[in-house]
Structure formats: structure tokens, C-alpha cells
Amino acid sequence: MGDRKTSLTVAVDPRLAAYAEQLVETGKAADVSAVVNDALSEKAGRDALDRLRETAAQADPARVDRMLAHIDAQAAALPER
């Protein structure tokens, strides 16, 4: 994605709007758009982590152990720095 922003029209709870404005007034955010961008970025990150945890929960422990052993063997073969 580029740096170009997409304009959205949203409705938020009054207390959340007041909180966003407070962040701007205290200099903790550049503007309300920055607050919303940060919140959505955090949500996207949490969702991605949840998906990763769901996938990891389905992993075959024996296969994971074999893969880790293979990685450890490769790492041991690397020259010292």
C-alpha cells in the first residue's frame, strides 16, 4: 500500500471521540485520523497474532521438533562471528 490515505466516514461512541480529541489536545496524537489509524493497526496486529496462534495450535508437535532440530543443526554449522 502507498502513503495515500482513504477517507472514511465513521460514527463512534461519544466517549471514544472525546478520548481521541484529548489525545490530540495533549499532543499524544497528531490528529484524530492518527488515533483511528493507530487503533486499526493494533487491531489488525492482534487479529494476525490470533490467526497465527490458531494455526500453531493445529501443528504436529513431533514435526515441529524435527524442524527445530534441523534449524539448530544448520545454526551449529555456521562459522563463528
DAZIZI-V680066 format. One record per pair of residues at least 12 apart in sequence whose ideal C-beta (glycine too) atoms are under 6 Angstrom apart, sorted by the first residue. I is the first residue (numbers start at 1). J is the second residue. Records with the same first field share a line. If there is no record, write none. Layout:
I: J / J
//
This chain:
20: 32 / 35
23: 35
//
